[in-house]
Each structure stands twice: as C-alpha cells, then as structure tokens.
Amino acid sequence: MRFTTKSLILSGSLLASAMAFGPGAAVWAQEATFVMPSDDVGAPSYDPIRGTKLNAATSLIYDRMVIQDADQSFHGQLATEWESSDDGLEWTFKLRPGVTFHDGEPFNAATIVWWVPQFAGTENAFMTDAIESVEVVDGLTVKFVMKNPDPNLLSNMSSIFMGIPSPKAYDAMGADYGVTNAVGSGPFTLQSFTIGQETVLASNEAYAWASDLSENQGPPHIKTLTLREISEASTAFLELRTGGVDMLLSVPTDFLPQLEAEDSIAVGTLPGTGIFYIPINTTVAPFTDIKVREAAALAVNQKEILDNLFGGIGAEANNFLISSLLAADVDPKLNISYNPDRSNKLLDDAGWAMGSDGVREKDGTKLQVALWTQNGTEFKRVTEVVQAQLKAVGIGADITVFDSATINDQYRKGNEHQLAVRSYSWANADIIDWFFAGSRLGYPNVSMWNDPKAEELNKVAMTGSRTWEERVANFKAYHEYVLGQFVFAPIYQPVQSYAYSKDNITLPKTVRGTRVQSQTIVDITVN
Amino acid sequence: MISFFIKRLLLLIPVFLAVSMVIFMIVHLVPGDPIDNLVQINSTPEQKAALAAKYGLDKPLYQQYAIWLGKALSGDLGDAIILRRPVVDLIALNLPHSLALGALALAFSTVVGIGAGALAAIYKDSLIDRTTMTLILLGSTVPGFWLGLLLIMLFAVQLGWFPVSGARSWDALVLPVLTVGLGGVALVARVTRVAMMETARKDFVMMLHAKGVPPWQIELRHVLRHALLPVVTILSLRIGWILGGAVTVEFVFARPGLGSLLITSLNQRDYPVVQGSLLMLAIAVMLGTLLGDVVQAAMDPRVRERIK
C-alpha cells in the first residue's frame, strides 16, 4: 500500500505544480509562433547557396532578386527592373538602392558579382550555369552575360535557393555559414536555430524594401517570430486549437474539415505546386504496348479520388504540370481523363480478354501488374483506390509499399516496377525533363522512357529558347508529345492550405506569392 | 566485486567490436543512397560522384569500416552528410532530452510497476489483484502513439494543464514521461508480482511467519527485496530501449531525442548519424546490462559467491 500511496502523492504533486505554472503558451504582444510545413522539418541549414533542403524561415532571412506571385508572375525584390537583350545573351538588372544586410554591409552591384560565382561546384549550380559572367554597369546595375539564352533565369532567380547572403558574413563563416548563423537582408534576422525543433527570428527594424506584393513596406509587424518544426499533423493541429501556436503554414487536406469547424480558426488555400501521378514503366510488358498504357491511364478516375479521398479540395490532374503553368495549357484532346469505355475497348483490341475472376488474360497470362507506392497515409489511400479502379477495367494490381528512401533504389533496377503512385512538387515546366529525359532512366525517369523524338523536343525545350514565350511554346510541344505516349497517368493536383488563429493574428486580405512567405508574413499583425 | 566488474567490462570489448561491425554493415546493406537526398533536381552524375568521393562513400566497405571505427574509438563519429554537423554534436544535442525522458519514464515505471506488482501479489487472487492487473494490461496494450494523443486531449486540450508539445519547459516532459512510462509499468508489475509470489513460497518466508513477524513486514522487507532481482534485470535491459525506443512519443510530442534523430537520419540515409546513434544505443544497452549485473551482485550474496 505504501508504494501506491507514494506514487499517488507524487503524481498529485506533479499535477498541482503543473497547474500552478501552466503551459506558458500565452501569446505576447508582437510575438507569434508558426508551425513550418512538415516537409520542411529537419532542414539542416540556412545556407541558400550550398543547401539542398531549406525551410520556410529562409524567405524571411534572405531577399531574392525577384519573387513570384501565386499566378507565377515576377515581381522585383532586390531588383527593381530587368530586361533581356533580343538574342537572350544579356540580362540587365537594376538593383534596389538603400538595402543593407543584417550585419550592416551594403547590398550593391559588387554583391552580385561576388554572389553568382559562389554557386559553381555546388548542387545548386544548375541555376546559374547559363551565366558566363557578371559585369558591373554602375553601383546599382549589373549585366549578366549568358553562355546561352536562358529564359528560365527569372524563375531560377525567384527560387528560395537564390536568397542573397552577406558576402562578408558568408566568407567569414565558411562551412559553418547557415549552421551557426545566417545573415541576409530579409525582413527578419536569425536569433537562434535548433535543428529539428525551432527557429527564432527577430524583426529587422531597418527593413524598408519589401516588394510590391506586400502592403507593409516597413519592418514586419511581428517583432519576434518563432517557427516550430512539428512532424505530426495531429500535434500541430492541437497546438493551434489550444493557442500554443498562431499559424500552421501547411495543413494536410484531411485536417481541413476539423479546422474549419473551429470558430477561432481560419483556413486559406493557395494554388498547389505539385501533382500526384502514376509513372508507367514502358520497358516492361504489358506496358510496352501503348494501348495497354493508355488503357491503364484512362482507368484512373480522377474525380472519384478528388471527391472521396480529398473532399473535393484541390483539382483533378489531367496532365503532368500544375495548372498555373502556361505549358500546362495543352490541346484539350491530349489531356488524360477517366474513360472506362475506351479503356476497356483498348484492352480488348490489345488482345486482353476479361477473365472469370475480373482480371483480363492473354495467351494464358493474367493482366496482373505490380503497383508500387511509398509509406505515408495519403500515398497508401490513393494507391488502394487506384488498385480498385484498375481492377474495374480488368487490370489486377499487387501493391508493394516501400519507404521513401528505398523506393528510388528499387526504381533504378529498371525492370522490377510496372506502375507506381508518386507525387512531385515543382512549379516549373522543366520537371518534364527531370522525370522523362532519356539520360535519367530508372530514377527519376521511372517510366524508363527513352524516345528519340522526345529527346529532340526535350533539347529544344531545355536549351533552344531565347524568350519566355518561346520556352513556354517549346515545353508545351514537349509536354503534348509526352502526354500522347501515355507514359504516366495523372491523378490529383493538391492545393496548399494554411490555418491560423483569428483571435491571435490577422492576415492581409490576399495572401500573395506561391507559398505563405515573406511577402505575406511582413503584413501579418498580432491582435 | 572489483574483479567481477573488470571481468564483465573486458567481456564488453568483443561485444562492442561485433556490434560495431553489425551496425556498420546493416546501415550499408539497406537500400538507399544518401547522395540522392543531397542532390537537386537537374544535378549531373558527375556532381553525384564528386559528393560520394567527398564523403568517402566511393571506398570499399572494409576501408570505410576501418576508418569509421578508428575515428569512433577516438571519439570522432564523423560529420553528418545531410545535417552537415559533427555527429557527436547532434548526439550531444539530442541525448539530454532522451536521458531526461528515459530516466523519468524508467523511474515512473519502476515506482508504479513495483507498487502495483507488490499490491497484486500481496492480495493475490482477490478483486484488488484482478483489477490492478487488468488495468495494467489495458494500459500496456494501448499503442504509445495513441496514448500520447489521448493524454494530450485530456491534459493539454481539455484541462490545459500541460503544453501540447515541445521541449521548452519542464512541464512539457510530464505527458511524454507518462506515455513512455505506462508502457513499462505492466512489465515491471507482472515480473514483480510473479517473483513475489514465488518468493513467498520459500522456506525462509515460512520461518519468518513461524517466528511471528508481522505479514506486512515479511512482504515488504523480505519478500519484495528478494523479488527485486529479476526486476533489476528487466530494468537494466530497458535502459537502451528507453533511450532509443521512444521515437513515436518524440514524434507525437514534437520533442528532440536519439530515437527521432535515428529515424530521420535513417530515412535520409545519413549513414554517419545512423551509425553514431546506433552505436550510442548499443553502448547504452551494454552499460545497462553491466549495471544490472553489478546491482544484482551487490544485492544477492549468491551471485557474488558464484563469481568467487
């Protein structure tokens, strides 16, 4: 009995002490706590030049030359104007005057001359590969001399990896840059960074150079911003519900109904930046036959998945690109949509007759294929529905679930996979090159597709465009050809959702940008 | 006693070498490439090869193992490939959180488990016994992930007593400790109950009864003391598990810890971190076992006698 009594007393004391001190989650004036998207968890550094995984705080510490709005349009941040020569071999940028880094160093043309060559030899070098040299025109004007025309330059410049650090701090810290400290010119300064846990930022009180996407042209209204890393969506949701945090920068679709039911919580959405799709291995039977590939692609009922798995939030995917990209606007006849009648007819024409067990057969061989997916609730649920939809036209599919690191090695074997449920996040048409170029068979070219005409179109799209308009036209042609070969089946286009406490913070009427980033966060006020 | 300790310590050396080899091989035999997690879309095969060379992943496995072991013995576990920090620093950052959670959870399991086990043994086959053991069984079968969420719903959301998650204050430890600790209570309680019931049938206990020693004194001072020997064994084996096995609880409560570090690094195939974390956990298990043996020897003269 003595032991039980003691343990009860101990527990009671603990609880009483906890009640006295409380959880300490109150929101102080001008302070806010946000939860980063779960994809950002574990980002190891704030080094935009050498880093390969950055998180949401990066856009708050660093400014970029240009940034994008949700409609993919470009807006000046550290650059005020830019123009390209007719042949695309020169780009001239006028830089914003009066900008200083957090360490007091000035931002000017010399900064850009130092910055661009830093990418050489890094994993991010591809973004500046087309730049031959940077010339100073005057203290606040630079000219990029190009090796070849690169109409994608502005898109690259708007990437989060193109945040510009203070040259003095970057050179002084060497390999520790971004790990122990980070110095940009953005609206917030880095106060502390605990990997996997939280980043604390303070308002940059000198900030007076926000882009035209922000209403507030001065320092951020939030004076101290803590960005927490929480992997588990349920925990993040409960933190928001109890007021432990003020905003979730990303919310899984299946949590939206619960969040919308809360009076004190507001939910918003931005266009998505990715697609769920099924790569089809074109080198393994029966998918060497284009009819079978088309039949499988047409068996996928995108609307059913959108409505039943995602509650109608997001959009059906009918081609390989997010719909805000101009190259996604292909000939409507080429879009891939659910058509079970045509799917069945194609399989009949290909000689696959329906068997008594609902799985088709040809020459004694069942139309039974491997369907791979990776761990994660969303992937498993989508894959199970796809399996049922394939079965409806007579294609049997055996699901195998891999962890996300292992599955890429499995793809590289080349001939073991047939179908897979995958997703990507990338807001640029060059994602078609990444997943379908003949030089990357296995992974990332999971479709194992190597086609001379596609390679020709790829080359034109990647390197043969002088202007943005030409690039769009070239990628559209490449995209349309890929669609016509049925090397993948599009499924779903998610939106990005965010949620915040209406009691604690106020957001601007319109959230600008491709994500909730600096252009919006400088406008957020603490109630 | 000292010679016993030295003998046991020396025995750990071949165990350590074998474990280090297994850890190294397992990590490298698992499919997946850390370089894949480093490269960007549009990176070239040449850039990948350069990265592999930079981290020594292009060398034969036996060479990689020799280099790693040599450095590990001098306290250098290398640099994380993905996380870009010395592995020792990453472990140092996470270990205190795991130690705090593990030690408190172990203490909770021990106190509550022994208490509940003793209560059930003293009142064996009664309503108290059956109720205690049924409650413990129910508690131990609830998955930690779900139990954590239930505790958050009750104590953080409904009552507002504790924070939902994080590691910013001492009170953020209470719910994770309860979640991890409750899982161990059942094991300790069951072992204590069975051991106490077996001890109660021994001759010396009969003699104590015959001498007229009060029953509560016999149960708590003599029976429980003897019954603690297997409990010590169980607890010493749980030290390693407690440090690395609380990963789901760390995820639910968004806490740092060795378990989370290990799983995250495993998913990213960050070999040096995985190897370093596993080595730490293996050392914890070995030291836990050693500690258990020493405590047993200190508690039981028969064990000391066997050593002699």
Boltz contact constraints between the chains, C-beta under 6 A:
constraints:
  - contact:
      token1: [A, 3]
      token2: [B, 115]
      max_distance: 6.0
  - contact:
      token1: [A, 4]
      token2: [B, 115]
      max_distance: 6.0
  - contact:
      token1: [A, 4]
      token2: [B, 119]
      max_distance: 6.0
  - contact:
      token1: [A, 7]
      token2: [B, 111]
      max_distance: 6.0
  - contact:
      token1: [A, 7]
      token2: [B, 112]
      max_distance: 6.0
  - contact:
      token1: [A, 7]
      token2: [B, 115]
      max_distance: 6.0
  - contact:
      token1: [A, 18]
      token2: [B, 161]
      max_distance: 6.0
  - contact:
      token1: [A, 18]
      token2: [B, 162]
      max_distance: 6.0
  - contact:
      token1: [A, 18]
      token2: [B, 171]
      max_distance: 6.0
  - contact:
      token1: [A, 19]
      token2: [B, 161]
      max_distance: 6.0
  - contact:
      token1: [A, 23]
      token2: [B, 162]
      max_distance: 6.0
  - contact:
      token1: [A, 23]
      token2: [B, 163]
      max_distance: 6.0
  - contact:
      token1: [A, 24]
      token2: [B, 169]
      max_distance: 6.0
  - contact:
      token1: [A, 25]
      token2: [B, 163]
      max_distance: 6.0
  - contact:
      token1: [A, 42]
      token2: [B, 264]
      max_distance: 6.0
  - contact:
      token1: [A, 44]
      token2: [B, 83]
      max_distance: 6.0
  - contact:
      token1: [A, 44]
      token2: [B, 84]
      max_distance: 6.0
  - contact:
      token1: [A, 45]
      token2: [B, 84]
      max_distance: 6.0
  - contact:
      token1: [A, 52]
      token2: [B, 38]
      max_distance: 6.0
  - contact:
      token1: [A, 52]
      token2: [B, 40]
      max_distance: 6.0
  - contact:
      token1: [A, 123]
      token2: [B, 39]
      max_distance: 6.0
  - contact:
      token1: [A, 123]
      token2: [B, 40]
      max_distance: 6.0
  - contact:
      token1: [A, 123]
      token2: [B, 43]
      max_distance: 6.0
  - contact:
      token1: [A, 124]
      token2: [B, 40]
      max_distance: 6.0
  - contact:
      token1: [A, 126]
      token2: [B, 42]
      max_distance: 6.0
  - contact:
      token1: [A, 196]
      token2: [B, 256]
      max_distance: 6.0
  - contact:
      token1: [A, 197]
      token2: [B, 256]
      max_distance: 6.0
  - contact:
      token1: [A, 230]
      token2: [B, 254]
      max_distance: 6.0
  - contact:
      token1: [A, 231]
      token2: [B, 251]
      max_distance: 6.0
  - contact:
      token1: [A, 232]
      token2: [B, 251]
      max_distance: 6.0
  - contact:
      token1: [A, 232]
      token2: [B, 252]
      max_distance: 6.0
  - contact:
      token1: [A, 235]
      token2: [B, 165]
      max_distance: 6.0
  - contact:
      token1: [A, 235]
      token2: [B, 252]
      max_distance: 6.0
  - contact:
      token1: [A, 235]
      token2: [B, 254]
      max_distance: 6.0
  - contact:
      token1: [A, 238]
      token2: [B, 152]
      max_distance: 6.0
  - contact:
      token1: [A, 238]
      token2: [B, 157]
      max_distance: 6.0
  - contact:
      token1: [A, 238]
      token2: [B, 164]
      max_distance: 6.0
  - contact:
      token1: [A, 239]
      token2: [B, 164]
      max_distance: 6.0
  - contact:
      token1: [A, 242]
      token2: [B, 157]
      max_distance: 6.0
  - contact:
      token1: [A, 242]
      token2: [B, 164]
      max_distance: 6.0
  - contact:
      token1: [A, 244]
      token2: [B, 164]
      max_distance: 6.0
  - contact:
      token1: [A, 405]
      token2: [B, 32]
      max_distance: 6.0
  - contact:
      token1: [A, 405]
      token2: [B, 267]
      max_distance: 6.0
  - contact:
      token1: [A, 405]
      token2: [B, 269]
      max_distance: 6.0
  - contact:
      token1: [A, 406]
      token2: [B, 31]
      max_distance: 6.0
  - contact:
      token1: [A, 406]
      token2: [B, 32]
      max_distance: 6.0
  - contact:
      token1: [A, 408]
      token2: [B, 36]
      max_distance: 6.0
  - contact:
      token1: [A, 409]
      token2: [B, 31]
      max_distance: 6.0
  - contact:
      token1: [A, 409]
      token2: [B, 32]
      max_distance: 6.0
  - contact:
      token1: [A, 434]
      token2: [B, 41]
      max_distance: 6.0
